[in-house]
Amino acid sequence: MTNQSNRPNQPPRRGPMGGHGPGGHMMQGGEKAKNFSVTIKRLLAYLKAVKIALLLVLAATIVSTIFSTVSPKILANAANSIQTTIMQRSIYEEIEKNLGSVPTNITGEQIYSMLPESITSGLAENMKEALFKVDFSKGKPGMDFDYIGGILLLCLALYAFSGIFGFVQSFVMAKIAQKTVYNMRNDVDVKLNRLPMKYFDTYTHGEILSRVTNDIDNVSNTLQQSLTQVISAVVTIISVTIMMLSISLILTLITICTLPLIIIITMFVAKRSKKQFKANQQELGNISGHVEEMYTGHKIISAYSHENISIEAFDDINVKLYNAGWKSQFISGLIMPLTNFLNNLGYLLICAVGGVLAINAKIGLGDIIAFTQYSRQFTQPIVQIANIINVLQSTAASAERVFEILDETEEVSDSKNSIELTNPHGAVSFEHVKFGYSDDKILIKDLNVEVKPGQTVAIVGPTGAGKTTLVNLLMRFYELIGGNIKIDGVNITDITRSDLRSLFGMVLQDTWLFNGTIHDNIGYGKDGSTQEQIISASKTSYVDRFVRTLSEGYDTVINEEASNLSQGQKQLLTIARAVLADPAILILDEATSSVDTRTEVLIQKAMNKLMVGRTSFVIAHRLSTIRNADLILVMNHGDIIEHGTHTSLMEQNGFYADLYNSQFAGKSDNIA
């Protein structure tokens, strides 16, 4: 049995089962999106699954926009009719005043020739045209209410249909957005289940949760709100431009002249807001991670009176989040007032030039009214697109963080020709095992261990010696760099991870219980377990006796932190869970180090029952508890420096003997 390695730098974060994983890492706030266009294209690729519904949204948006766009032009006819009638009535009254009466058998042109030059010289061209159209046979001209009423009813119908299609658009788009995000969440969930354990050692829980919740929600909001706005804005710009050109080329050119300025302002502001949006999302992840960590470690924080340190850390992150938040919102918020200012300048020019054109009878008053509405409609979608561009900066930052998860390197796939151990005996062998958390920092260089079925193997050594790493490798939480680990002669890489891990039962120093009944927590060890099996496992592990004293018995609900049970009771529950699972191999991370002596004896008895007939790996902290182990592996710096029974190791008077004696001499600062 040989093993050689150099001691690596110990990584700072806790790994699975309480061991050490690779160093913690957090994205630096304020990073720019690596590739904005690629991220957006990738995000839009999710819409391929709902392309039919998207086409329906597109059609509904086009119809709704066109109906609302043509309405001002139609209303202009009503305004022009009113204007013409008013002008005709003014002329009629002026003629009646000058001639005393208006003949009924005369045309407008004849009346014009009869008027004195003092009057005709002051008539504008549009007034002359109005005069020529007057039908004097009907007396004083009156309002054509039938014509005006028909126009109003038509516009009402157009607005109603526009609203109906707008509702269809919103309804379908809501489904598209939720379906798209549903698929994205599923992809992330599947991906997380395929990621190696080192990924979860690299990022804090809060950082991962922020990506799965906050960032995906941000994408959802953008899809649901901004996508339809983009479609509507594009259709509006095209249709409004056509309608404006049908009224006046000159006024249309004036309106379009404001576009370059709006685009320049938008690009200028968007460029500066991108960094702040990225920082905002990053700090949101940081604060989520901090709160989650502080909440779960509340007792430890209070015990060491580190509340002020925790608050200071929170305040520091919160200030960064505040700064990034207000800067991103303030900078992006500048677009609206700046574009509105340019829009109002264009509006003033349109009114001035339009007034001149109306006086010269180039266009009617109704056309001016319609054009001013179109000018508003023309710039509004441009402002929307400008705002959406800023929203897309935030969305791209969020989507990129989600895609980073989807792009992570997955676990090595299970073998297609996997082998199933139908009747495992529990023989385990480590053959020339080589491992390191990175290629340049090798923790284990050449590990060779043979464990026979039913043996109890204790693993001892100082903190960071590699005890937990050995067990992590056994369960394929990490992949080997070299060598093999075999169970009953079968390489663990030839067994699916699910089948491999079903061979193991674990009782860890840090208990894990979920919010549910005691019955459900024990039953977690085996799917489909019956009440009788759960009670039998509980009796074997000395759980039944204290459960019977509870008012609700096995239906007692364990709260989220399991604070309504003592530490010893929680450990006994995890042992009951392992008993129910009936594994071939046990992994025991000393579960008695944080309980009183009487409870320790009870837990030790339960574990002894559980270990009967099973191969057991015991990560030992109290060396007095593993004196009867069949094999003791003494690890230091990733090496197995000694091995043997307790008696043989004590006779060697080496490293193990020093560790063992130091516990009884009060020198426990050197042991795990």
N, C-alpha and C positions, 0 to 999 in steps of 0.2 A: 504494500500500500504506500504509494508515493504521491506527493503533491508539492509543487513549487510555485511560488508566486511572490510578487512584490506588493507591499501594502499600497493601495490606491488612496487618493484623497476621498474622504467619506462625503458622499453627497448630502445635501442639507434637508431633503424632504423625506417623509416617511413613505415607505412603499407598502405593498399589499402585505397583510398579516403582520403589520407592525415593523417590517424590515425597512431597509433603506433602498430607495430607488435613485435614479439619476437626478441631477440637480434641478431645483425649481426654476421655472422660467415664466416670465410674463411679457407680453408684447409691449413695446415702448409706446406710450401715448403720443399722439400727434403724427404717427407715421402716415404717409400718403398711400392711397390705394396703389398696389403694384401695377395693375393694369385695368384702368377704368372700363375701357371698351370691351375687353375680353370678359370682365366680370358681368357687365350688362348683357352681353350676348349669351353668356352661360345662363344667366337668370331668365332671359327670354326663352331659352330652350325648354324650360319647364312648361311653357305655354303650348308646346306642340301637342301635349296630351289632351288639351281642351281647345284645339284649333277650330272645331265646328262651332262651339259656343262663342269663341272669339269672333268668328265671322258674323255670327248673329249680333253680337255687340257692335261690331263695325257697321253693319247694315242699319241697326236701330239708331246708332249715333248719327250716321249720315242723314237718314230721313228726318230725325228730330231736329238736327241742326239746319237742314234746308228749309223745313217748315217755318222755323223761327226766323230764318234769315230773309225769306221772301216777304214776310209780313210787313215790314216797314215800307217796302216799295209799293205794296198794294195800298197801304194806308196813305201813302203820298198822293194817290189818285183822289182820295176823299178830300184831303187838304187842298189839293189843286182845284177841285170842284168848288169847294167853299170859297177859295180865293177868287176864282173866276166870277162866281155869282156876286160876291161883294163888289168886285170891280164893275161888273155890268150894272148893278143897282146904283153905284155911285155915278156912272156915266148917264144912266137913265134920268137920275134926279137932276144932274147938271143940265142935261138937254131940256128937261121939263122946266127948269128954272129960267133958261135963256129963251126958249121958244114959246113958253106958256103952256104948250101941250105937245105930246109926241104923237105923230101920225101912226096909224096902225098898218098902213099899206106902203111902207117905205123900208129900205134896207139900211144896214148899219153904215155902209159906205156912203149912201146918199145923205144920211144924217151928218156924217163927218164933213162932207163938202158944204153943208149948210151952216156949220158952226163957225164962229168968228175966229180969226187967226190967233187972237189972244188966248183962246182955249186950246186949239189944235197944236199950237207950238209947244205947249207944256205937257202934251200927252207922250208918254213913253211908248216904245214899240209894243210892249205887252198890253198896255191900255188900248192901243189901236186895234190889236188883234181881238181883245175882249169886246170892243165896240162892234167890230165887224160880225161877231158871232151872236150878237143880241137879236133875239126874235121879237120884234116890236109888235107883232100881231097878237101876242098874248099879254100885252101890257107890261107892267113892271116885273122884271125877272124875279123868280123865287127859288129857294133852295130845292135841290133835287134830293129829297129825303129818301126816296126809294133807292136811288143809286148809292147814296152814302150808307144807308142801312144795309144794303147788300154787301158792300165792302166790309162793314163792321162784322157782319155775320160770317163772312168768309174768313176774316182774320181770326175771329173767335174759334172757328173750326180748326184753322191751321195751328193755333196755339194749343188747342185741346189735343190734337193728334201729336203735336210735338211733345207735350207732357206725357202722353201715353207711351210713346216710343222711348222717351227719357226714362220712364219707370222701368220698362222692359230692359233697357240698357243697364240701369243700376242693379236690378234684380239678378240678371244673368252675370254681371261682372262680380257681384258679391260672391256668387257661387264659384266663379272662375278663380278668384283670389284665394278663397278658402280651400278649394281643391288643390290649387298649386302649392300653397303653404302646407297643406296636409301631406302631399307627396314629398315635399322637402323635409318635413319633420320625420316622416317615415325613413327617408334616406339617411338622415342624421342618426336616427335611432338604430337602424341596421348597422351603420358604420361604427357607431360607438361600441356595439357588441363584437365588432371584428377588430377593434384596435388592440394592440398589445398593452399589457399592464404598464409598461414604461410611459405610455402617453399620459395616463392618469396620475403618474408620479411627477410628470413634467409640469402640468397645469393644475392650479387650484380648482376645487370643486365649484367655487363661485364663478371663476372665469369660464368654465365649461357650461355651467348653467346659464350664464349671461348670453353666451352664443346661441344656445338652444332655445332660449325664451325671448330675451330682449331683442336680439338681432333678427330672429325670424319674425317676431311681431312687427318690427320696423319694415321688413320686406313686405309683410302682409298688408300693412297700411298703405304702402306705396302702390302696390298692385291694385288694391281696391279703389283708391282715390285718384291716383295720378295717371294711371294708364288710360282711363276713360277721358280724363281731362286732355291728355295728349291727343287722342283720336279726335275728340270734339274740337280742340283748338285748331288742328290742321284742317279739318273740314270747314270750320268757320272762316279761317283765313282765306281759303280758296273761294268759297261761296260769296263771302262779303266782298272780296276783291272784284269778282265778276259783277256783282250788283252795283258797286261803286263806279266801275267803268261804264256801266250802262247809263249812269246819271251824268257823270262829268269826268273827263280825262284829267283836267287841270286839278280839280279837288282831290282826285285819286293820287296824283303825283305828290301833292302837298302832304297827304297822309303817309304815303310810303317813305317820304324823306325822313320821317322820324325813326324809321326802322334801324338804320345803321347805328344811330346814337343809342337806341335801346339795346341792341345786340352788344355793342362795345361795353356798356355799363354792366350788362348781365355777365359777360365773360370776365370782366375785371373783378366783380364782386364774387362770382362763383369760384374763381381761382383762389381767392383768399379765404373763402368759407370752407373749402374742402378739408384743409388741414384741421380746422377746429371741429368739424363734424367727426372726423376720424378720432381725434383726441377725446371728444365727448363720449363716443361709444366705448373707447378703451377704458376711460375712467369709470364708466358705468359698470363695466366688468370688474374693475378693481374694487369698487366699493361693495359690489355684491359678494365678491370673494372674502373681503374683510369682515363683512357683517356675518356671513355664514360661519366663518372660522371663529369669530368672537362669541357667537351664540352657542355653538357646540362646545366651546371651551370656557363657558361662563364661570363654572365652578373653579377651574384652575386659575383663571384671571383674578377672581375674588380672593382665592386662597393666598395668592402671592401679592395681593394689593397692587395689581397692575392695571387697575381701572383707568387711572390717569394716562398711562402709556397707550392703552387701547383707544381712549378718547382722542388723544393727540394724533394717533395714526389715522383715526377716522376723520378728524378735522382736516388733516393734511390732504387726504384723498378727496374729501368733500369740497375743499377749496379749489382743488384742481378741476373737479367736475363742474363746480360753479363757474369757474373762469372759462373753461372750454364751452360750457353750455350757453352762457350769456354772449360770449364772443361769436359763436356760431349763429345764434339767433339774431344778434344785432347786425352782424355783417350781411347775412342773408336777407334780413328785414329791410336793408337799405334799398333793395331792388324796387319794391313797391312805391315808395315816395318818389324816387328818382324817375322811374318810368311814368308815374302819374304826372309829374311836373312836365316832362316832355310831351305827354299826351295832351295836357291842357294847353300848351303852346300851339300844338297842331290844331286843337279845337278852335282857338282864337283866330288862327289864320283861315280856317275853313269858314268860320262865320263871316269874316271880313270879305274874303274873296267871293264866297257864296252870295253875300248881299249885293255885291257889284254885279255878279252874273244875273241875279234875279231882277235887278233894276233894268238891266239891258235885255231882259226877256230871253236870256240864254237858258235858264232853268226856272221852274216854278218854285213857289214858296214851299209846297209839299215836298219837292225834291230836296230842298235844303234841309228840311226837318228830317227826312229819311236819311240823308247823307250824314248828318251829325250823329244819328243813331248808329249808322254803319261804321263811322270813324271810331266810336266807342267800342263797338263789337270787334273792330279790326285790331285795336291795340289791346283789348282785354285778353284774348287768347295768347298774344305775344307775352304779356305780363305773366299769364299762367304758365306758359312754357318756361319763362325765365325762373319763376319760382320752382317749377318742377325740376329744372336743372339743378338747383340747390338741394332739393329733396333727394334727387338721384345721387348726389355726392354722399349723403348720409346712408342712403340705401345701398350704394355700391360698397361703402365701408362695412356695413353690416353683412351684406351678401358675401363679401370677400372673407370675412371672419368665419362664416358658415362653411364656405367652400374650402377653407383651410382644413377644417375637420374632415370634409369629404375627400380631400387630397392626401391625408395622412397615410403613411405606409401601414398596411394592414398586417395582421398576424399571418404567419406562414400557413397556407391552406392545409387542411387535413388531407391525409393521403387518400386518393381515390380507391386504393385497394386496402382500406383499413381493416384491421383485425379486431375482433371483439373477444374479450376474455370472458367466456361464459362461466367459468368456475375458477376465479382467481385464488391463488394460494398466498400471494404477498411476498414473493421473493423479489428483492430489489438489488440491482447492481449499477454502480457508477464506474464507467470504464473510460479512463483518460479524459475526464471531463475538463473542458476549458471554457471559461466564461468571464466576461467583463461588461460593465454597463456601457462602455464604449471600446472601440477597437484599440485605442491607445492606452487604456487603463484596464489591464487584465487583473481580475480579482482572484480567479481560480485558474491555475495553469495545468495541473495534471492530477486530477482527483480520481482515486480508485477505491471503491468500497463494495463489499459483498455482504448483503443482509439476507439471512435465511428466513423462510416463512415462520411467522409467530414470534420472531425475536423482537426484543425491545431495545431500540438504539437511542441512546442519549447523546445529544449534541451540546457541548459546553464550550465556553470560551468568553473572552472579554467582549464588550460592546464593539460592534463593527467587525467582528472576526469572520462573519459570513455564515452564521448559523441559519438565519432566516432565508438567506439567499439560496442555500442548499435545498430547502423545502420548496421555495418558489420555482426552482429549476425542476424539481421532481413533478410538480403539478403543471409545468409548461406555462407558468405565468411569464417566464422569460425563455428565449430560445438560446441553445448552446452555441458557442462559437466553434467548438470542436468536441469530439468524443461522443459517447452514447450513454443514455440511461435506459435500463431495461427493467421491465416488470414481468416476472415469470418467463424470462428469456425473450420477451417481445420488446422491441425498441418503442419507446413512448411516442415517437413521431409516426409510428405505424398504427397508432390508436387515435381515434377522434378525441378531441379535447373533452367533449361531453362524456364519452365513455370513460376516458381516463380519470376525470375528476369525480365521476360517480364511484370510483374505487376507494375514494378517500373520505374520511370523516375528520372534522376539525373541531378542536376545542382550544380556543385562543385565549390569551391573557386579556385582550380587550373583547368583551362580549358584544355580540350584535343581536339585538332583538328589535322587531318592528312593531309599529302601532297596531295592535290586534289582540285577540284573546290568547290566553296561555295555550289553549288547545291548538290554535292556528300556528303559534310559534314553534311548538314541538313538532306539529305535523309538517312543518316546512322541510324537515329532514327526509321525507318520503312522500311522493305524490300518491294520492288515493289511500292513505293510511286510515284505518278504522279507529273507532273510539277505543276498542279493546286493545289494539296495538299501542296506541298512545298512552293509555293507562299503564300497560305492562312496562313500557319503556320508562315511564315516570316512576314506577315502583323500583325498578332496577337502579335508577339514578337518585333515589331518595327525594324525588320531587313530590310524589303523591302525598306524603305526610304533611308538607306545609301548604300544598294547594287545597287540601281538605279543610284547612282552617280558615280559608278565605270565604267571604260571604257568597261570592258567585262561583266558587270552585274553578273548574277549568274554563268557565266562561268569563273569568275576570279579565278585563281589558287592560293591557299593558300600555301605559301612555308613551308618547313619542320618545321621551328620554329614558323610559323604563325606571323612572325615579320612584315609582311606588313599589319597587322590589329592592331588597338588599343586594349587595354585590355577590354574596354567596348564593342567594336564590337565583340570580341571573346566571351564574356559572353552572349551577345544577340543571337549569333549563337547557343550556347549550349541550350539556352532557346527555340529557334525555333525547335531544334532537339527534345527536350522533348515535345513540343506542338504537333509535328507531331506524336510522339509515342503514344500520348493519353493514358497515364498510369492511373491505378486506384489509385496508391499511389506515392507521390512525396517525394524525398529526396533533401533538399536544404541546401547545406553548404554555408553559406552566401557569395553570389557572388558579393557583392557591396563594400567589404572592401578595395579593391585596385583601385577604380575608383574615379573620381571627383564627386562632389555633383550633378551636372546636369545629368551626366550619371547614377548616382546612382538612381535618381528619375525615370529615364526612365526604368532602369532594374527592379526597384521595381514595377513599373506599369505592366511590362510584366510578372513578377512572380505572381503578384496578379491575373491577368487574368488566368494564368496557374493553380493557386491553386483553382479556383472556382469549387466547386462540387467534389473535390478530397481530400482524406486524405493526409495530408502533415506533414512531419517531418523536422523541420528546426533546423539545428545546428547553434545557434546564437552566434555571436561575438559582434555585436552592439545591445545591449539590447533595444535600442530605436525602433528597427525595429520589435520587436515581442510583443509589448504592446497589440495588438489585438488578440493574439493567444488564442485559446479555452482552452489550457492546457499548462502550463509551468512546465517542469521538471528540477529541480535544482540538479545537480550532483556534488559530491565531493568524491574523493577516491573510485569511483565505486559505491557509495551509492546515492540513490535519497533521499536527505535530506529534500527537500521541494517540494511541488507541488501545483498548483492552477493557478488562473488567475493573470495577472499583478497587478490588484488592490488589490486582497486578499493577495498577497505576500508582496506588499509594506506595507500593514496594519500590517503584522506580524513583520515588521522591523527586519528581520533576515538576513540570508546569502545573499539572493537574493537582498534585499534592499541595503545591503552594496555594492554588485557588481554594482548595477544600479547607485547608487549615486557616486561611485568611478569614473565612466566614465566621469561624469560631473565635478568631482573635480580634474581631472588630475591624478588619481591613477590607470591608466590603466595597470600598470605593474602587477596587480594581476589577470587580466582577460585574456581570450583566445584571 
